[in-house]
Each structure stands twice: as C-alpha cells, then as structure tokens.
C-alpha cells in the first residue's frame, strides 16, 4: 500500500473504537490512516463477553451509561444485523438476593429508556429452561449478543471503502512534535523491524488500556486503571437468553450465549499495566466464575469448559480524582490542546464495546471541529457492510449444499472462507485467520483445523515449512494457554490428543 | 459367558495381547467401544524416539538402557524387551502389514510438516517431501488388519460394546447379586469376578484373567475431573491423584505432568484397588503411567511390549 504524504487524521489502535473512528472520519470526507501494532481486535475488543448490553446492568448505578447503552444497542441492531443476535436477557433474583431490589431495578431501567418486563419465575423457566429453577424473580430486558471480531472488521472494511488506509503490525514508537503540536508519528513494522514516519493534522489515541503508554509517549498523562476481567467459554450453547443476576453488579454474574457457545464472566481486578500484554487466568478466578456461573445456570457444573481468557478494561480516573475512587465506565474524550497545551492530539477512551460507535462519533466531532469540517455523523444511519458477503459469489445459503469443503468443522469455516481471508483481508497467519473466520475457536480448539488451514496458507503464501511450523507452534500455544487454566475433563483429554497430533505425528516440537 | 481371558479395550495394546493369546489357543474376548488411539495414528510405530532432554535417538537398544528405572521397559528388563521388540515386529508382519524398519535403530519418517521424525516401524506408503498426507488414514487400516488377524485366530471381538463403569455398576450388581471386584483387606488382595457390559444386559462376562487396555485420557482409560484423576471402570489406584492445578502447564510444548499419569501397578502389571493387588487383572499400554509418550515418542512400543509381556505372564501362569 502506498501511504499518503499527509493525512487529516492518524488513528492509533485497531480495536472497535479505532476501527469505528476510522469509519466515521472517512465517511466525513477526511483522509485517514489507522495504525495497529498487532492485528485488528487483538486487545480488549476480542476479549469480552460479546454481550449486546441493554444497559440494564448499569441502570441503578449509572443512568448515563445505561441510556448510552440502550441507544447504541438499538443502533447496532439496525446498522449491524449481521453481527447481532437478538434474543433478550433475563435478570434473575435468587433466594439469597433481595427481591426488593427488583423494583428499583425496573424503575431505573424504565427511567433510562430500557424496556424491562417483570415475568413470573415459572414463565422465565419456560422461556429459558437452563436458568436456575430456584429463582424467585425475573425481568426481561433487550440484551443480545454481538460478534466483536466481525463488528471490527465490518468497520475496517467500510473505512477502507471510503478511502481510509490501514496498517496492521505497525507500532507507534514516538510522536513528531513541533512547537507544541503533534504532527505525526514514527512507526515500527513489528514484523520486519522497518521504521517509517507519517504526518497528520490530528492524531487520535484509541489504543484502549495501552493508550496510557501512547499518551505518555506524547508527554501527557492519562490516569487509567487497568481492570482485568476473566471469562470462561463453555463447549456448547447452554442458554438461549442472556442470564444476569438482578443485584448490584458483581463478579461472574453475566452468562451470554453466542452462536454455538456460552460465556460466563467476568471477574474484575486491578492489574499492573505490564500484565496487560500477557494475561493469565488464575485458578482462583476460574473457581469464582464456575461457582457464580452455576448459580445462574446449574447445567454449567457438568458442561465442558473450552477455555479461559481475559481482557483489560480501560477504566479512566477523572482528572480531579487521582486516587481513582470515582472510576467511571463512561466515555472519556480528552482534547490535549485544551487540557495539556498539546495541539493535534486527542485521546478517546473509557466506554465499552457497546458504545464504540458513540465514542467514534465524539472523537470525530472533535476532529471536525478542529479542522473546520461541517459534515454531520452518519454512522448511526448507514448500515455496516458484511465482510462475509462482500465480493463473494458463493455465500452459504441456509438449505443449500456447501460448494466449498470445510476446513474447521466446529465453526463451519470453509476453504472459500480461508481463501477470502487470505486474499481480501490479507491474513498471513493462523491467528489472523482465527480472528477473521473464527477458525479454531470451537470445541477442538484447533486440533484438526490448524493443520489443514496451515496447508492452505502454505499454498497461497508460498511459506516455507519452517515458517509454517513456527506459526502452528504460536497458534497451538495460544489455544493451549486458555485450555490449561481449565485443564481437566474433556479439555485435558483434548489437550493430550493435540499434543500427540502436533508433536508426535507432525513432529512440531520444541 | 466364560472365557479364558477377557481384554477390555480394542486398541493396539489390547489387540496385541489378544493376538498372542489367541495364537496360543486361548479362548479370548476383546470388548471394544469401536474407536481407539490407533484411529489417530499415522501408521508409524515409536519405540523410543527421544530422550528426556529432547535429543533424537538412533540406536534404540542402547538408549533403552539409559531410561529411568520406572519406565515400563526397565520394569520388564531391557534384554527381555529386546526379545519382545522382535516379537512385536513379527506379529505385525504375520498379521499381513507391510512394515518397514528394523529393531536395533530408528529410521526417519518425513512428516507432512517437513520434520524428520525417528521411528521404529512404518506402515503404508512413504511420504514424499512437500506432500501433505491425509492424516490418520494408515492407523485405521492397522486397526482393521489387527482386528481381522485376532478374529482369524479364533478371538471374539465384541465391537461397539462397553464395560459398565464403577458409577453404574452397583445397580447391576444388586440386580444379579454377583459383585465384580471382591477385595480382601486382610490379605491385601482382590479378585475380578466378572464384568458387565452395555450390550450383554443379561449376563456377566467371566474369565480367569482380565486385561485392562483402555488407554490414557483421550481414549477414556483415565478421567480427570475438577478434583482428581481416576480410572473410571474399577476405580483403581492411580499414580497422581493430586489436585488438578498441577497437571497441565501453560505452554503446550513443555513437558506436561498429566502425560505420565497412569494406574498404579504391583509386580507383573497387576493394578491396585484401595491398596490391594488385583490378582487376575493386568494393566497394559497407555493406561500405564511412568513415562511421557509425547516426550519420548515410545507410545506404540510401550503398548505392544507391555501387552506381549502380560500375555506371557498369563500363559506361564497357566502352566503352573
């Protein structure tokens, strides 16, 4: 790709917020460069519940977040139907909870504009048979689930269509600052080590928790609280509706179904920023998730756990509260010209996956104000493209036989899907294929498909055997890490077979 | 129904044991769920491919003498193992398999990932460089060939049947009034009287000797739950019953403690139940712990050699 000499906007971070901001800026006619140090959706974007929040969870404690959520929830259903499953959610009250909280909860939901219907516990059991039958109260809210990988790629694709340039595996190593103004960034290609510099009028820091370091590099301080959240993925879909506890938000009280699986989460613990790059789910966190999860749906006790994973929320301390006592989960947009006297630099952070579009809109509004571009935001009106359909004549139709053989049975990824991810989305490794197609995310955790997909990558990219072995080792290791945290039952048996296939049969060894 | 020997598990170790015993004109039955780890084999037999430092081994007979004392080969005795290596090789040839390789040193198998792996015996067509094979095609035909050989020798292969495990056993025992495993705490000995299976609803399978060849975790011979590792059929004692946090490490290509888990055995591969030796039961193959087949690449060797050893013990015992 040939880069431009100068961009209106340089966006740092290829998560949902960065991708959404690239889309919004490019739709308003700005020239955009998006840079990401690894692959799209490798940070917190790809490490959460995949919950399409109704906002009900925040209704009692944070009305502002709650109304933001429900608005964005409705918007996403409209603009990204291909990323969304609409199945509603339950907020259940168990015998150990205070039933009086339910009324406060419902009142707060209605005040924030969230539909909240109290139903009889028996009806709740009929609608959601997996729910804990001990429940004494149930409220239905418009929760759903969302595929964050697909959502991010849809935004990236739309931004590219509108002329945005994107650079993955490019990390910002420093800023170009002249006379108190950020005029661009120095980049390092994390694959080749090559360095380059790009210039832009405004640089947006949308790097999530890593935005803390990005800001530091520019010489400004953003007080952030890295909050680690751990989750477990179960081997099949236990519930059809999201199940929440009707009480003040606590650990492990959301159970989210998504396509073929179910996810329980999360824990919440402050971690040092250094840990954000290499998160491990601890035995204690697994125990908490399992214990609390079983209170929501008792079947979880006997359901196979595929893996454990964790992400880091970018919580922000407000400027006048350095102690961090009043941490907000709300959106924070910092104009560093106003705040720190550093022109041409904006940080957009805080928020949630649910509000990524609104965050993008706020950041882009700020850019337009500074560049005197009068165009209005249209991202809530115009639908997002579906990367699965674009440029693909052989879209799988329900009821029609597949024309392309399956590479990954668990997630239904075909040879065509792999070829498209390589040719159109420039995937060059198994992990990138996984984020674009869900390959290897299912029951067998890459046991069979990693090898098959690796053959296809070899053919298409003319990789050497040594390169493809290194890629398989990275991929299997990454899957293994998540399995090891829940290393018992079928997960342990599956791990033994994975080791036998890759180390003994295929000879991929240390 | 009464047999001389009933073998539980129709994989490589069960079939090897069954073939040898049937060839010696014993009345043998194998109970098989239908799928074994042979289905995930590439048609290659590992005897001892690497040492525990990860060094590739060529002279297998020499390298065996350096194995730790608890390795199954050392427990049998290396000179005896050398004899069984030749016997196992011949057993595969007699079954009609086209086998390459020799018993003193490993040859090289080129894997589809372009790695040269040390291997004792190979079955099936040789892979060419750069060629991607269909995985697991050879192992299945090895299984079928060995099963045919066993049946040809007069063995009874109860395919698609399953032994009733410990958890459901009490109901069956209560119904027929015949316990399976009787334990004598005073003499520290136990006896397996018979087994019940899913398909044979009305009768008990009885035998003078039973061989447990149910494999490791992925074959179901061992089970790990949240609290412990156990042997699901008879709740035999296992070598590792510690809490689950230490079984597996976070790095896939490091040594994994769970790989060396197995049932505890006394002399002559008799497993233990609550510390008592089960006198007419033998454990063979991957169900035995004390070695890491992923690290050493010795899985098929241990499967066949322990199976041949147990067959000898049973045959010798009958002469007494």
Interface residues (C-beta under 8 A of the other chain):
Chain A: X280 X283 X448 X451 X454 X455 X465 X466 X468 X469 X472 X473 X476 X477 X479 X480 X481 X483 X484 X485 X487 X488 X489 X492 X493 X494 X495 X496 X497 X498 X499 X500 X501 X502 X503 X504 X505 X506 X507 X508 X509 X510
Chain B: X37 X40 X41 X42 X44 X46 X54 X111 X112 X113 X114 X115 X116 X117 X132 X135 X216 X217 X218 X220 X223 X224 X225 X226 X244 X245 X247 X248 X249 X250 X251 X252 X253 X254 X256 X258 X259 X293 X294 X297 X299
